[in-house]
């Protein structure tokens, strides 16, 4: 369900770029990041799916 309170994370095959998709009350957010050339790749946990809980920071931080 794309409207759920979840963040969907995608990467390319080389794992040097990621995209995150999430739903806010005002619409979708698409966040993208590319590693600098001196880093090899993002670290990913291997194996089964692991769910993590995210909580927002208080305003002003």
N, CA, C and O atoms as a Maestro MAE file, in Angstrom:
{
 s_m_m2io_version
 :::
 2.0.0
}

f_m_ct {
 s_m_title
 :::
 protein
 m_atom[244] {
  # First column is atom index #
  i_m_mmod_type
  r_m_x_coord
  r_m_y_coord
  r_m_z_coord
  i_m_residue_number
  s_m_chain_name
  s_m_pdb_residue_name
  s_m_pdb_atom_name
  i_m_atomic_number
  :::
  1 25 0.843 -1.183 0.000 1 A "UNK " " N  " 7
  2 3 0.000 0.000 0.000 1 A "UNK " " CA " 6
  3 2 0.888 1.246 0.000 1 A "UNK " " C  " 6
  4 15 1.516 1.525 1.021 1 A "UNK " " O  " 8
  5 25 0.970 1.999 -1.079 2 A "UNK " " N  " 7
  6 3 1.849 3.172 -1.128 2 A "UNK " " CA " 6
  7 2 1.419 4.303 -0.205 2 A "UNK " " C  " 6
  8 15 2.217 5.195 0.081 2 A "UNK " " O  " 8
  9 25 0.163 4.286 0.273 3 A "UNK " " N  " 7
  10 3 -0.304 5.341 1.172 3 A "UNK " " CA " 6
  11 2 -0.098 4.981 2.647 3 A "UNK " " C  " 6
  12 15 -0.494 5.747 3.525 3 A "UNK " " O  " 8
  13 25 0.498 3.860 2.924 4 A "UNK " " N  " 7
  14 3 0.777 3.443 4.304 4 A "UNK " " CA " 6
  15 2 1.883 4.319 4.884 4 A "UNK " " C  " 6
  16 15 2.605 4.998 4.154 4 A "UNK " " O  " 8
  17 25 1.998 4.290 6.190 5 A "UNK " " N  " 7
  18 3 3.071 5.047 6.847 5 A "UNK " " CA " 6
  19 2 4.348 4.223 6.767 5 A "UNK " " C  " 6
  20 15 4.773 3.609 7.745 5 A "UNK " " O  " 8
  21 25 4.943 4.223 5.597 6 A "UNK " " N  " 7
  22 3 6.144 3.426 5.361 6 A "UNK " " CA " 6
  23 2 7.072 4.190 4.430 6 A "UNK " " C  " 6
  24 15 6.644 5.092 3.709 6 A "UNK " " O  " 8
  25 25 8.332 3.823 4.452 7 A "UNK " " N  " 7
  26 3 9.327 4.364 3.534 7 A "UNK " " CA " 6
  27 2 9.814 3.203 2.684 7 A "UNK " " C  " 6
  28 15 10.289 2.196 3.210 7 A "UNK " " O  " 8
  29 25 9.695 3.344 1.374 8 A "UNK " " N  " 7
  30 3 10.150 2.311 0.447 8 A "UNK " " CA " 6
  31 2 11.508 2.740 -0.096 8 A "UNK " " C  " 6
  32 15 11.649 3.845 -0.619 8 A "UNK " " O  " 8
  33 25 12.509 1.866 0.027 9 A "UNK " " N  " 7
  34 3 13.880 2.191 -0.362 9 A "UNK " " CA " 6
  35 2 14.276 1.312 -1.536 9 A "UNK " " C  " 6
  36 15 14.090 0.096 -1.506 9 A "UNK " " O  " 8
  37 25 14.828 1.943 -2.575 10 A "UNK " " N  " 7
  38 3 15.263 1.251 -3.783 10 A "UNK " " CA " 6
  39 2 16.714 1.630 -4.063 10 A "UNK " " C  " 6
  40 15 17.154 2.727 -3.719 10 A "UNK " " O  " 8
  41 25 17.450 0.717 -4.689 11 A "UNK " " N  " 7
  42 3 18.825 1.033 -5.087 11 A "UNK " " CA " 6
  43 2 19.077 0.499 -6.491 11 A "UNK " " C  " 6
  44 15 18.361 -0.371 -6.986 11 A "UNK " " O  " 8
  45 25 20.119 1.047 -7.117 12 A "UNK " " N  " 7
  46 3 20.526 0.505 -8.403 12 A "UNK " " CA " 6
  47 2 21.411 -0.717 -8.158 12 A "UNK " " C  " 6
  48 15 21.736 -1.033 -7.013 12 A "UNK " " O  " 8
  49 25 21.793 -1.391 -9.219 13 A "UNK " " N  " 7
  50 3 22.540 -2.644 -9.073 13 A "UNK " " CA " 6
  51 2 23.917 -2.421 -8.447 13 A "UNK " " C  " 6
  52 15 24.384 -3.266 -7.683 13 A "UNK " " O  " 8
  53 25 24.574 -1.303 -8.755 14 A "UNK " " N  " 7
  54 3 25.894 -1.020 -8.173 14 A "UNK " " CA " 6
  55 2 25.803 -0.525 -6.738 14 A "UNK " " C  " 6
  56 15 26.815 -0.438 -6.043 14 A "UNK " " O  " 8
  57 25 24.601 -0.202 -6.296 15 A "UNK " " N  " 7
  58 3 24.326 0.271 -4.933 15 A "UNK " " CA " 6
  59 2 25.080 1.550 -4.591 15 A "UNK " " C  " 6
  60 15 25.501 1.744 -3.451 15 A "UNK " " O  " 8
  61 25 25.249 2.422 -5.584 16 A "UNK " " N  " 7
  62 3 25.840 3.725 -5.296 16 A "UNK " " CA " 6
  63 2 24.793 4.840 -5.350 16 A "UNK " " C  " 6
  64 15 25.122 6.011 -5.161 16 A "UNK " " O  " 8
  65 25 23.541 4.477 -5.607 17 A "UNK " " N  " 7
  66 3 22.430 5.429 -5.609 17 A "UNK " " CA " 6
  67 2 21.227 4.793 -4.925 17 A "UNK " " C  " 6
  68 15 20.964 3.602 -5.093 17 A "UNK " " O  " 8
  69 25 20.504 5.589 -4.157 18 A "UNK " " N  " 7
  70 3 19.271 5.101 -3.550 18 A "UNK " " CA " 6
  71 2 18.157 6.108 -3.780 18 A "UNK " " C  " 6
  72 15 18.397 7.302 -3.954 18 A "UNK " " O  " 8
  73 25 16.935 5.597 -3.777 19 A "UNK " " N  " 7
  74 3 15.732 6.420 -3.832 19 A "UNK " " CA " 6
  75 2 14.807 5.948 -2.727 19 A "UNK " " C  " 6
  76 15 14.678 4.751 -2.474 19 A "UNK " " O  " 8
  77 25 14.166 6.906 -2.071 20 A "UNK " " N  " 7
  78 3 13.207 6.591 -1.015 20 A "UNK " " CA " 6
  79 2 11.884 7.243 -1.369 20 A "UNK " " C  " 6
  80 15 11.841 8.417 -1.737 20 A "UNK " " O  " 8
  81 25 10.814 6.487 -1.259 21 A "UNK " " N  " 7
  82 3 9.477 6.965 -1.579 21 A "UNK " " CA " 6
  83 2 8.623 6.873 -0.330 21 A "UNK " " C  " 6
  84 15 8.578 5.834 0.329 21 A "UNK " " O  " 8
  85 25 7.939 7.972 -0.004 22 A "UNK " " N  " 7
  86 3 7.042 7.953 1.149 22 A "UNK " " CA " 6
  87 2 5.863 8.872 0.891 22 A "UNK " " C  " 6
  88 15 5.943 9.797 0.083 22 A "UNK " " O  " 8
  89 25 4.774 8.607 1.586 23 A "UNK " " N  " 7
  90 3 3.540 9.378 1.467 23 A "UNK " " CA " 6
  91 2 3.419 10.314 2.653 23 A "UNK " " C  " 6
  92 15 3.595 9.904 3.801 23 A "UNK " " O  " 8
  93 25 3.120 11.564 2.373 24 A "UNK " " N  " 7
  94 3 2.817 12.559 3.391 24 A "UNK " " CA " 6
  95 2 1.381 13.001 3.133 24 A "UNK " " C  " 6
  96 15 0.839 12.716 2.065 24 A "UNK " " O  " 8
  97 25 0.768 13.674 4.059 25 A "UNK " " N  " 7
  98 3 -0.622 14.101 3.862 25 A "UNK " " CA " 6
  99 2 -0.792 14.968 2.618 25 A "UNK " " C  " 6
  100 15 -1.877 15.013 2.038 25 A "UNK " " O  " 8
  101 25 0.263 15.649 2.209 26 A "UNK " " N  " 7
  102 3 0.194 16.556 1.062 26 A "UNK " " CA " 6
  103 2 0.599 15.908 -0.250 26 A "UNK " " C  " 6
  104 15 0.459 16.528 -1.304 26 A "UNK " " O  " 8
  105 25 1.090 14.697 -0.217 27 A "UNK " " N  " 7
  106 3 1.508 14.019 -1.439 27 A "UNK " " CA " 6
  107 2 2.713 13.128 -1.198 27 A "UNK " " C  " 6
  108 15 3.115 12.890 -0.059 27 A "UNK " " O  " 8
  109 25 3.280 12.641 -2.291 28 A "UNK " " N  " 7
  110 3 4.435 11.754 -2.218 28 A "UNK " " CA " 6
  111 2 5.726 12.555 -2.116 28 A "UNK " " C  " 6
  112 15 5.834 13.651 -2.666 28 A "UNK " " O  " 8
  113 25 6.701 11.997 -1.408 29 A "UNK " " N  " 7
  114 3 8.064 12.512 -1.355 29 A "UNK " " CA " 6
  115 2 8.948 11.495 -2.065 29 A "UNK " " C  " 6
  116 15 8.832 10.292 -1.832 29 A "UNK " " O  " 8
  117 25 9.818 11.977 -2.918 30 A "UNK " " N  " 7
  118 3 10.819 11.129 -3.551 30 A "UNK " " CA " 6
  119 2 12.175 11.716 -3.205 30 A "UNK " " C  " 6
  120 15 12.514 12.813 -3.647 30 A "UNK " " O  " 8
  121 25 12.942 10.993 -2.421 31 A "UNK " " N  " 7
  122 3 14.266 11.447 -1.998 31 A "UNK " " CA " 6
  123 2 15.309 10.611 -2.722 31 A "UNK " " C  " 6
  124 15 15.180 9.390 -2.806 31 A "UNK " " O  " 8
  125 25 16.335 11.259 -3.241 32 A "UNK " " N  " 7
  126 3 17.385 10.559 -3.973 32 A "UNK " " CA " 6
  127 2 18.740 10.942 -3.407 32 A "UNK " " C  " 6
  128 15 18.934 12.068 -2.949 32 A "UNK " " O  " 8
  129 25 19.683 9.997 -3.442 33 A "UNK " " N  " 7
  130 3 21.034 10.261 -2.974 33 A "UNK " " CA " 6
  131 2 22.007 9.446 -3.806 33 A "UNK " " C  " 6
  132 15 21.748 8.288 -4.135 33 A "UNK " " O  " 8
  133 25 23.135 10.069 -4.142 34 A "UNK " " N  " 7
  134 3 24.198 9.390 -4.868 34 A "UNK " " CA " 6
  135 2 25.472 9.543 -4.061 34 A "UNK " " C  " 6
  136 15 25.797 10.638 -3.602 34 A "UNK " " O  " 8
  137 25 26.191 8.447 -3.888 35 A "UNK " " N  " 7
  138 3 27.432 8.485 -3.123 35 A "UNK " " CA " 6
  139 2 28.510 9.246 -3.879 35 A "UNK " " C  " 6
  140 15 28.532 9.258 -5.110 35 A "UNK " " O  " 8
  141 25 29.397 9.878 -3.131 36 A "UNK " " N  " 7
  142 3 30.562 10.516 -3.732 36 A "UNK " " CA " 6
  143 2 31.452 9.433 -4.339 36 A "UNK " " C  " 6
  144 15 31.368 8.268 -3.952 36 A "UNK " " O  " 8
  145 25 32.292 9.816 -5.278 37 A "UNK " " N  " 7
  146 3 33.080 8.836 -6.027 37 A "UNK " " CA " 6
  147 2 34.062 8.050 -5.160 37 A "UNK " " C  " 6
  148 15 34.462 6.953 -5.548 37 A "UNK " " O  " 8
  149 25 34.465 8.573 -3.997 38 A "UNK " " N  " 7
  150 3 35.435 7.855 -3.171 38 A "UNK " " CA " 6
  151 2 34.795 6.814 -2.256 38 A "UNK " " C  " 6
  152 15 35.512 6.111 -1.545 38 A "UNK " " O  " 8
  153 25 33.470 6.695 -2.253 39 A "UNK " " N  " 7
  154 3 32.792 5.617 -1.530 39 A "UNK " " CA " 6
  155 2 32.419 4.535 -2.529 39 A "UNK " " C  " 6
  156 15 32.114 4.833 -3.684 39 A "UNK " " O  " 8
  157 25 32.440 3.291 -2.098 40 A "UNK " " N  " 7
  158 3 32.117 2.193 -3.010 40 A "UNK " " CA " 6
  159 2 30.623 2.020 -3.190 40 A "UNK " " C  " 6
  160 15 30.115 2.114 -4.307 40 A "UNK " " O  " 8
  161 25 29.907 1.764 -2.088 41 A "UNK " " N  " 7
  162 3 28.473 1.508 -2.191 41 A "UNK " " CA " 6
  163 2 27.827 1.645 -0.824 41 A "UNK " " C  " 6
  164 15 28.499 1.647 0.207 41 A "UNK " " O  " 8
  165 25 26.501 1.759 -0.841 42 A "UNK " " N  " 7
  166 3 25.744 1.743 0.400 42 A "UNK " " CA " 6
  167 2 25.800 0.344 0.992 42 A "UNK " " C  " 6
  168 15 25.822 -0.640 0.252 42 A "UNK " " O  " 8
  169 25 25.824 0.243 2.298 43 A "UNK " " N  " 7
  170 3 25.818 -1.062 2.966 43 A "UNK " " CA " 6
  171 2 24.385 -1.539 3.123 43 A "UNK " " C  " 6
  172 15 23.524 -0.789 3.584 43 A "UNK " " O  " 8
  173 25 24.130 -2.766 2.746 44 A "UNK " " N  " 7
  174 3 22.800 -3.355 2.861 44 A "UNK " " CA " 6
  175 2 22.890 -4.591 3.725 44 A "UNK " " C  " 6
  176 15 23.888 -5.311 3.691 44 A "UNK " " O  " 8
  177 25 21.861 -4.835 4.492 45 A "UNK " " N  " 7
  178 3 21.789 -6.039 5.312 45 A "UNK " " CA " 6
  179 2 21.385 -7.195 4.409 45 A "UNK " " C  " 6
  180 15 20.389 -7.109 3.690 45 A "UNK " " O  " 8
  181 25 22.141 -8.254 4.446 46 A "UNK " " N  " 7
  182 3 21.820 -9.421 3.617 46 A "UNK " " CA " 6
  183 2 20.857 -10.336 4.353 46 A "UNK " " C  " 6
  184 15 20.806 -10.348 5.582 46 A "UNK " " O  " 8
  185 25 20.106 -11.091 3.596 47 A "UNK " " N  " 7
  186 3 19.205 -12.059 4.210 47 A "UNK " " CA " 6
  187 2 17.763 -11.613 4.147 47 A "UNK " " C  " 6
  188 15 17.348 -10.913 3.223 47 A "UNK " " O  " 8
  189 25 17.010 -12.028 5.140 48 A "UNK " " N  " 7
  190 3 15.569 -11.772 5.141 48 A "UNK " " CA " 6
  191 2 15.281 -10.288 5.350 48 A "UNK " " C  " 6
  192 15 16.145 -9.518 5.768 48 A "UNK " " O  " 8
  193 25 14.049 -9.916 5.047 49 A "UNK " " N  " 7
  194 3 13.608 -8.530 5.195 49 A "UNK " " CA " 6
  195 2 13.621 -8.135 6.662 49 A "UNK " " C  " 6
  196 15 13.203 -8.906 7.526 49 A "UNK " " O  " 8
  197 25 14.090 -6.961 6.931 50 A "UNK " " N  " 7
  198 3 14.100 -6.436 8.289 50 A "UNK " " CA " 6
  199 2 13.341 -5.120 8.288 50 A "UNK " " C  " 6
  200 15 13.647 -4.216 7.511 50 A "UNK " " O  " 8
  201 25 12.354 -5.021 9.158 51 A "UNK " " N  " 7
  202 3 11.556 -3.808 9.252 51 A "UNK " " CA " 6
  203 2 12.089 -2.939 10.377 51 A "UNK " " C  " 6
  204 15 12.402 -3.429 11.462 51 A "UNK " " O  " 8
  205 25 12.188 -1.661 10.111 52 A "UNK " " N  " 7
  206 3 12.649 -0.704 11.109 52 A "UNK " " CA " 6
  207 2 11.576 0.355 11.302 52 A "UNK " " C  " 6
  208 15 10.881 0.727 10.357 52 A "UNK " " O  " 8
  209 25 11.448 0.825 12.505 53 A "UNK " " N  " 7
  210 3 10.494 1.876 12.821 53 A "UNK " " CA " 6
  211 2 11.201 3.227 12.809 53 A "UNK " " C  " 6
  212 15 12.279 3.369 13.387 53 A "UNK " " O  " 8
  213 25 10.602 4.215 12.155 54 A "UNK " " N  " 7
  214 3 11.140 5.567 12.107 54 A "UNK " " CA " 6
  215 2 10.201 6.491 12.852 54 A "UNK " " C  " 6
  216 15 8.983 6.348 12.754 54 A "UNK " " O  " 8
  217 25 10.747 7.431 13.589 55 A "UNK " " N  " 7
  218 3 9.905 8.425 14.251 55 A "UNK " " CA " 6
  219 2 10.450 9.816 13.937 55 A "UNK " " C  " 6
  220 15 11.664 10.008 13.869 55 A "UNK " " O  " 8
  221 25 9.564 10.776 13.749 56 A "UNK " " N  " 7
  222 3 10.010 12.130 13.384 56 A "UNK " " CA " 6
  223 2 10.707 12.825 14.546 56 A "UNK " " C  " 6
  224 15 10.425 12.550 15.712 56 A "UNK " " O  " 8
  225 25 11.618 13.729 14.210 57 A "UNK " " N  " 7
  226 3 12.266 14.552 15.221 57 A "UNK " " CA " 6
  227 2 11.313 15.651 15.659 57 A "UNK " " C  " 6
  228 15 10.478 16.087 14.867 57 A "UNK " " O  " 8
  229 25 11.415 16.107 16.898 58 A "UNK " " N  " 7
  230 3 10.592 17.247 17.326 58 A "UNK " " CA " 6
  231 2 10.945 18.489 16.510 58 A "UNK " " C  " 6
  232 15 12.074 18.625 16.039 58 A "UNK " " O  " 8
  233 25 10.003 19.371 16.348 59 A "UNK " " N  " 7
  234 3 10.250 20.596 15.573 59 A "UNK " " CA " 6
  235 2 11.392 21.393 16.184 59 A "UNK " " C  " 6
  236 15 11.554 21.449 17.403 59 A "UNK " " O  " 8
  237 25 12.181 22.009 15.305 60 A "UNK " " N  " 7
  238 3 13.287 22.837 15.761 60 A "UNK " " CA " 6
  239 2 14.603 22.103 15.906 60 A "UNK " " C  " 6
  240 15 15.587 22.689 16.357 60 A "UNK " " O  " 8
  241 25 14.644 20.835 15.536 61 A "UNK " " N  " 7
  242 3 15.902 20.082 15.620 61 A "UNK " " CA " 6
  243 2 16.374 19.689 14.255 61 A "UNK " " C  " 6
  244 15 17.416 19.048 14.122 61 A "UNK " " O  " 8
  :::
 }
 m_bond[243] {
  # First column is bond index #
  i_m_from
  i_m_to
  i_m_order
  :::
  1 1 2 1
  2 2 3 1
  3 3 4 2
  4 3 5 1
  5 5 6 1
  6 6 7 1
  7 7 8 2
  8 7 9 1
  9 9 10 1
  10 10 11 1
  11 11 12 2
  12 11 13 1
  13 13 14 1
  14 14 15 1
  15 15 16 2
  16 15 17 1
  17 17 18 1
  18 18 19 1
  19 19 20 2
  20 19 21 1
  21 21 22 1
  22 22 23 1
  23 23 24 2
  24 23 25 1
  25 25 26 1
  26 26 27 1
  27 27 28 2
  28 27 29 1
  29 29 30 1
  30 30 31 1
  31 31 32 2
  32 31 33 1
  33 33 34 1
  34 34 35 1
  35 35 36 2
  36 35 37 1
  37 37 38 1
  38 38 39 1
  39 39 40 2
  40 39 41 1
  41 41 42 1
  42 42 43 1
  43 43 44 2
  44 43 45 1
  45 45 46 1
  46 46 47 1
  47 47 48 2
  48 47 49 1
  49 49 50 1
  50 50 51 1
  51 51 52 2
  52 51 53 1
  53 53 54 1
  54 54 55 1
  55 55 56 2
  56 55 57 1
  57 57 58 1
  58 58 59 1
  59 59 60 2
  60 59 61 1
  61 61 62 1
  62 62 63 1
  63 63 64 2
  64 63 65 1
  65 65 66 1
  66 66 67 1
  67 67 68 2
  68 67 69 1
  69 69 70 1
  70 70 71 1
  71 71 72 2
  72 71 73 1
  73 73 74 1
  74 74 75 1
  75 75 76 2
  76 75 77 1
  77 77 78 1
  78 78 79 1
  79 79 80 2
  80 79 81 1
  81 81 82 1
  82 82 83 1
  83 83 84 2
  84 83 85 1
  85 85 86 1
  86 86 87 1
  87 87 88 2
  88 87 89 1
  89 89 90 1
  90 90 91 1
  91 91 92 2
  92 91 93 1
  93 93 94 1
  94 94 95 1
  95 95 96 2
  96 95 97 1
  97 97 98 1
  98 98 99 1
  99 99 100 2
  100 99 101 1
  101 101 102 1
  102 102 103 1
  103 103 104 2
  104 103 105 1
  105 105 106 1
  106 106 107 1
  107 107 108 2
  108 107 109 1
  109 109 110 1
  110 110 111 1
  111 111 112 2
  112 111 113 1
  113 113 114 1
  114 114 115 1
  115 115 116 2
  116 115 117 1
  117 117 118 1
  118 118 119 1
  119 119 120 2
  120 119 121 1
  121 121 122 1
  122 122 123 1
  123 123 124 2
  124 123 125 1
  125 125 126 1
  126 126 127 1
  127 127 128 2
  128 127 129 1
  129 129 130 1
  130 130 131 1
  131 131 132 2
  132 131 133 1
  133 133 134 1
  134 134 135 1
  135 135 136 2
  136 135 137 1
  137 137 138 1
  138 138 139 1
  139 139 140 2
  140 139 141 1
  141 141 142 1
  142 142 143 1
  143 143 144 2
  144 143 145 1
  145 145 146 1
  146 146 147 1
  147 147 148 2
  148 147 149 1
  149 149 150 1
  150 150 151 1
  151 151 152 2
  152 151 153 1
  153 153 154 1
  154 154 155 1
  155 155 156 2
  156 155 157 1
  157 157 158 1
  158 158 159 1
  159 159 160 2
  160 159 161 1
  161 161 162 1
  162 162 163 1
  163 163 164 2
  164 163 165 1
  165 165 166 1
  166 166 167 1
  167 167 168 2
  168 167 169 1
  169 169 170 1
  170 170 171 1
  171 171 172 2
  172 171 173 1
  173 173 174 1
  174 174 175 1
  175 175 176 2
  176 175 177 1
  177 177 178 1
  178 178 179 1
  179 179 180 2
  180 179 181 1
  181 181 182 1
  182 182 183 1
  183 183 184 2
  184 183 185 1
  185 185 186 1
  186 186 187 1
  187 187 188 2
  188 187 189 1
  189 189 190 1
  190 190 191 1
  191 191 192 2
  192 191 193 1
  193 193 194 1
  194 194 195 1
  195 195 196 2
  196 195 197 1
  197 197 198 1
  198 198 199 1
  199 199 200 2
  200 199 201 1
  201 201 202 1
  202 202 203 1
  203 203 204 2
  204 203 205 1
  205 205 206 1
  206 206 207 1
  207 207 208 2
  208 207 209 1
  209 209 210 1
  210 210 211 1
  211 211 212 2
  212 211 213 1
  213 213 214 1
  214 214 215 1
  215 215 216 2
  216 215 217 1
  217 217 218 1
  218 218 219 1
  219 219 220 2
  220 219 221 1
  221 221 222 1
  222 222 223 1
  223 223 224 2
  224 223 225 1
  225 225 226 1
  226 226 227 1
  227 227 228 2
  228 227 229 1
  229 229 230 1
  230 230 231 1
  231 231 232 2
  232 231 233 1
  233 233 234 1
  234 234 235 1
  235 235 236 2
  236 235 237 1
  237 237 238 1
  238 238 239 1
  239 239 240 2
  240 239 241 1
  241 241 242 1
  242 242 243 1
  243 243 244 2
  :::
 }
}
